[in-house]
Amino acid sequence: MRLHDVRLVGTAAAAMLAATVAGAPAAGARQAQGPRQEQQAQAQECTPPPLPGQVVDVTLTDSGNTMRLTVKPVKVKAGQVSLLARNTGTFAHEAVVLPLAQGQTVGRRPIGSDSRASETGSVGEASKNCGKGEGEGIAPGSAGWTTLTLRPGKYEVICNFPGHYAAGMRAELDVTG
């Protein structure tokens, strides 16, 4: 749970407790619906700049109990590759690029006690809201991007927010020589 989630839940709980003690309807009761409202409020209009190299569109989405990350195209040539990650879901997401070792398959990374996969060996990420590179996450309705120099091989693009990788937010990107 991120710090803003804790503040939101704490504020809602305090408002509901105060209202219950006073015998009035809880003015903050709507806030108790969760962090989605706050994340939606953080969404902003975002127009990415022209990106260099081959552009891979990464779609980050969630609906009900389903989370998905897709890449298009799934195969690019080695060299300069830009990832343009668009969040069409309701939660914040990110796109982290990890090399796949020989024989390793997508979705088989161990998950730690923090509900995340190890990012050891990461070659880059798009997780800045309406910006380039690393950040705190791409808000719903927004985008993030990064430009990398990729060598031939197989890569796994993942959302590594707690529980998102295990929920299916991963895709393979093949880089050819």
C-alpha angles and dihedrals in degrees: 000000000000122000093253089054090053092049092048094049092044092050092048092048092050092049092049093047092049091048092048092050090048091046093236130122111274107259091196095046092106090059089062089074087091144250094310091085092052092046091050090051089054093057114111139184106269129188111183118216121245105288125219126237125006112344121222114195111218117194117200115192144158131187124174106317093341124098122180141178120192133182127204123222097026092199128051137164121260116267133055111009126174121203116209107194116195120189110215093165135087099249130063113264142177139203115228120182116217127175117241114227120229107289094009116129133207116271096023101101115123115254117225129219087268089063091247136111119241112266093203108141095020112164094200147308146223107221105127114110107245090344148084126278130344125010144130096290141295111274122227111280093019137094142222132192146191137184119221138176105232127195122212112285143079122298134188117220110202144171103230101188109129110292096358097102092050089047091060107272098142139098139175122247116194118206115197129201 
